Amino acid sequence: MQTDQAQNTLPLAGIRVIEFTHMVMGPTCGMLLADLGADVIKVEPLKGDNTRRLLGSGAGFFPLYNRNKRSFAVDLKTAEGMEAVLKLIASADVVSHNFKSETMKAQGLDYETLKRLRDPVLPELIYVDHRGFLPGPYDHRTALDEVVQMMGGLAYMTGRRGDPVRAGSSVNDMMGGIFGAVACMAALMQRQKTGRGQQVQSALFENNILLVAQHMMQYEVTGQAAAPMPERISAWAVYDVFTVKDDEQIFLSAVSDTQWKIFCEVLNFPDLFADSRLQSNNARVTARGWMIPELRERLKGFSAAYLTEVFEANGLPFAPIKAPHELLDDPHIKASGAMQEIKLTDGVRAGETAHTILFPFKMDGEHLGVRRNPPILGEHTNELLREVGYSVAQIDALAASGKVR
């Protein structure tokens, strides 16, 4: 685990972020800013972020997306609690949220209200508004990742025709949070030039539209609507999952004429390489109707282990088919430093360690690491109150009266 001293050398050291977030989108934005060195303060209700208690597919949300943050637990329905939060905001560079705009406005935590409170003394507030939809005809709707995947074409492209299937991860929530962080960092850079802050917005639906933009552009360019991925006309001739010996599965690919030549050589398919109907990638794409069944039949006799060895030795694209939990033992992930231990703070395994995945880039040869475990509810309330000028007696009084935790 990195030290606080290491934080001082990170790009966003000295930037303070107050976040009102839950679930995935907002916390992802805060996680990226925190990993980059910002002091991210997670404001939680006294009962804690509901994400701490999710089961099933949501059980990993809180520990994954809330590392490197400090927790401030407060009752925002009380004047004393709101006063404490506003003092924190006055000390901050950024406010980030992913609750409904009406909810933030009702609490006096919307951008216009906070900007008025700070202007003209502190006009530089950056406000990151994570939304379901950017302003427009849909912006009153309640959005979830699955909602925008269905209406935004991604579920159509992932499933078979007539059977839309959501992608197997919270892709819009995570990417929407990352784009929120990108916009936030751009606003911070712009503030250096102008001295002014601004509101930035990131949205699930518009993020999803970017994910399917390649298929929209395909239609613009060709006039042909993109088929769902299971029945698409692939741009590559050999680009498929094959069932091989002992019913194991493996993804195999040969996407260029050079790779096709190597593919035929290493698997001893000289007749296919010599076939006049298969002399270019586009010709092989046209021939997939008979070529892929032929390859499936021939590949049944090879083991997945043998194909892995041969494809890796000859630079051909391949992939074993793995479940997410199997990646915890992946030798490359371990060796590359992309995984790090954290201590769990909630649930049946509270106090035990688990492995978390870091952001997929390095700076100066190193991943952005974990400096703080996901926080215990209210773990940093007292120290944050001291930082904004509360005395020990005032803090004790707030805690005794149940205004903070």
Backbone hydrogen bonds, N-H to C=O, Kabsch-Sander energy under -0.5 kcal/mol:
donor,donor_aa,acceptor,acceptor_aa,energy
2,Q,370,V,-2.0
7,Q,3,T,-1.1
8,N,4,D,-1.0
8,N,5,Q,-0.6
9,T,6,A,-1.4
10,L,7,Q,-1.9
12,L,36,L,-3.0
13,A,10,L,-1.7
15,I,12,L,-2.1
17,V,39,D,-2.7
18,I,94,V,-2.8
19,E,17,V,-0.6
19,E,41,I,-2.9
20,F,96,S,-3.2
21,T,19,E,-0.6
26,G,22,H,-0.5
28,T,24,V,-2.4
29,C,25,M,-1.6
30,G,26,G,-2.2
31,M,27,P,-2.6
32,L,28,T,-2.2
33,L,29,C,-2.2
34,A,30,G,-2.8
35,D,31,M,-3.0
36,L,32,L,-1.7
37,G,34,A,-1.9
38,A,33,L,-2.5
39,D,15,I,-3.1
40,V,38,A,-1.1
40,V,68,N,-0.6
41,I,17,V,-3.4
41,I,39,D,-0.6
42,K,40,V,-0.6
42,K,70,R,-3.7
43,V,19,E,-2.5
43,V,41,I,-0.8
44,E,42,K,-0.6
44,E,72,F,-2.8
48,G,45,P,-2.0
52,R,49,D,-2.1
53,R,50,N,-1.9
54,L,51,T,-1.1
58,G,55,L,-1.9
59,A,56,G,-1.9
61,F,58,G,-1.5
62,F,51,T,-0.6
64,L,60,G,-1.8
65,Y,61,F,-2.5
66,N,62,F,-1.1
67,R,64,L,-0.5
68,N,372,R,-2.2
69,K,66,N,-0.8
70,R,40,V,-2.6
72,F,42,K,-2.8
73,A,71,S,-0.5
74,V,44,E,-2.5
74,V,72,F,-0.5
75,D,403,K,-2.9
76,L,74,V,-0.9
78,T,75,D,-1.4
82,M,78,T,-2.4
83,E,79,A,-2.4
84,A,80,E,-1.9
85,V,81,G,-2.0
86,L,82,M,-2.6
87,K,83,E,-1.7
88,L,84,A,-1.8
89,I,85,V,-2.6
90,A,86,L,-2.1
91,S,87,K,-0.8
91,S,88,L,-0.9
92,A,89,I,-1.7
93,D,16,R,-2.4
94,V,16,R,-2.0
95,V,126,I,-2.5
96,S,18,I,-2.5
97,H,128,V,-2.1
98,N,20,F,-1.5
104,M,100,K,-1.9
105,K,101,S,-2.5
106,A,102,E,-2.4
107,Q,103,T,-1.2
108,G,105,K,-1.3
109,L,104,M,-3.3
110,D,104,M,-0.5
114,L,110,D,-2.4
115,K,111,Y,-2.9
116,R,112,E,-1.9
117,L,113,T,-2.1
118,R,114,L,-1.6
119,D,115,K,-2.7
122,L,118,R,-3.7
125,L,122,L,-0.6
126,I,93,D,-2.2
127,Y,198,Q,-2.3
128,V,95,V,-3.3
128,V,126,I,-0.5
129,D,127,Y,-0.7
129,D,200,V,-3.0
130,H,97,H,-2.5
130,H,128,V,-0.7
131,R,129,D,-0.6
131,R,202,S,-3.2
139,D,136,G,-1.6
141,R,138,Y,-2.5
143,A,141,R,-0.6
148,V,144,L,-2.3
149,Q,145,D,-1.9
150,M,146,E,-2.0
151,M,147,V,-2.3
152,G,148,V,-1.6
153,G,150,M,-0.7
154,L,149,Q,-0.6
155,A,149,Q,-2.4
156,Y,149,Q,-0.5
157,M,153,G,-1.9
158,T,154,L,-2.0
159,G,155,A,-2.2
160,R,163,D,-0.8
163,D,160,R,-3.1
165,V,155,A,-2.0
171,V,169,S,-2.3
174,M,170,S,-2.5
175,M,171,V,-2.4
176,G,172,N,-2.9
177,G,173,D,-2.0
178,I,174,M,-2.3
179,F,175,M,-2.8
180,G,176,G,-1.9
181,A,177,G,-2.0
182,V,178,I,-2.5
183,A,179,F,-2.7
184,C,180,G,-2.2
185,M,181,A,-2.6
186,A,182,V,-2.2
187,A,183,A,-2.3
188,L,184,C,-2.2
189,M,185,M,-2.0
190,Q,186,A,-2.4
191,R,187,A,-2.3
192,Q,188,L,-1.2
193,K,189,M,-0.7
193,K,190,Q,-1.0
194,T,190,Q,-2.2
195,G,191,R,-3.0
197,G,123,P,-1.8
198,Q,125,L,-0.5
200,V,127,Y,-3.0
202,S,129,D,-1.9
204,L,131,R,-1.8
205,F,132,G,-2.7
207,N,203,A,-1.7
208,N,204,L,-2.4
209,I,205,F,-2.1
210,L,206,E,-1.6
211,L,207,N,-1.6
212,V,208,N,-1.4
213,A,210,L,-1.0
215,H,212,V,-0.9
216,M,212,V,-1.8
217,M,213,A,-2.9
218,Q,214,Q,-1.7
219,Y,215,H,-1.5
220,E,216,M,-1.9
221,V,217,M,-2.7
222,T,218,Q,-2.6
223,G,219,Y,-2.5
224,Q,218,Q,-0.5
229,M,157,M,-3.4
231,E,228,P,-1.9
232,R,228,P,-0.7
232,R,229,M,-0.9
234,S,232,R,-1.0
238,V,254,A,-1.1
239,Y,237,A,-0.7
240,D,252,L,-2.0
242,F,250,I,-3.1
244,V,242,F,-0.6
244,V,248,E,-3.2
245,K,299,L,-0.5
245,K,302,F,-2.7
247,D,244,V,-1.3
248,E,245,K,-1.5
250,I,242,F,-2.0
251,F,319,A,-2.9
252,L,240,D,-2.6
252,L,250,I,-0.5
253,S,317,P,-1.7
254,A,238,V,-2.4
260,W,256,S,-2.3
261,K,257,D,-2.0
262,I,258,T,-2.1
263,F,259,Q,-3.0
264,C,260,W,-2.4
265,E,261,K,-2.0
266,V,262,I,-2.9
267,L,263,F,-1.5
268,N,265,E,-0.9
269,F,264,C,-3.4
272,L,269,F,-0.6
273,F,269,F,-1.7
274,A,270,P,-1.9
275,D,271,D,-0.8
278,L,275,D,-2.0
279,Q,276,S,-0.6
284,R,280,S,-2.5
285,V,281,N,-2.5
286,T,282,N,-2.1
287,A,283,A,-1.4
288,R,285,V,-1.3
290,W,287,A,-1.4
291,M,287,A,-2.9
292,I,288,R,-1.8
294,E,290,W,-1.4
295,L,291,M,-2.5
296,R,292,I,-2.8
297,E,293,P,-1.9
298,R,294,E,-2.1
299,L,295,L,-2.7
300,K,296,R,-0.8
300,K,297,E,-0.5
301,G,298,R,-1.0
302,F,299,L,-1.8
307,L,303,S,-2.3
308,T,304,A,-2.4
309,E,305,A,-2.1
310,V,306,Y,-2.7
311,F,307,L,-2.8
312,E,308,T,-2.3
313,A,309,E,-2.1
314,N,310,V,-1.3
315,G,312,E,-1.0
316,L,311,F,-2.5
319,A,251,F,-2.0
321,I,249,Q,-0.8
322,K,320,P,-0.7
326,E,323,A,-1.2
327,L,323,A,-0.6
327,L,324,P,-1.6
328,L,325,H,-1.2
329,D,326,E,-1.4
330,D,327,L,-1.6
334,K,330,D,-2.1
335,A,331,P,-2.5
336,S,332,H,-2.6
337,G,333,I,-0.7
337,G,334,K,-0.7
338,A,333,I,-1.4
339,M,333,I,-0.6
340,Q,356,T,-2.5
342,I,354,A,-2.6
344,L,342,I,-0.5
344,L,352,E,-3.3
350,A,347,G,-1.7
351,G,344,L,-3.3
352,E,349,R,-2.5
354,A,342,I,-2.3
356,T,340,Q,-3.4
358,L,338,A,-2.8
361,F,359,F,-1.8
363,M,366,E,-3.2
366,E,363,M,-1.6
368,L,361,F,-0.6
369,G,367,H,-0.6
371,R,369,G,-0.6
379,E,376,I,-2.5
380,H,71,S,-1.7
381,T,378,G,-1.3
384,L,380,H,-2.2
385,L,381,T,-2.4
386,R,382,N,-2.2
387,E,383,E,-1.8
388,V,384,L,-1.3
389,G,386,R,-1.6
390,Y,385,L,-2.5
395,I,391,S,-2.4
396,D,392,V,-2.7
397,A,393,A,-2.2
398,L,394,Q,-2.2
399,A,395,I,-2.4
400,A,396,D,-2.6
401,S,397,A,-1.8
402,G,399,A,-1.3
403,K,398,L,-2.4
404,V,398,L,-1.0
405,R,73,A,-2.1
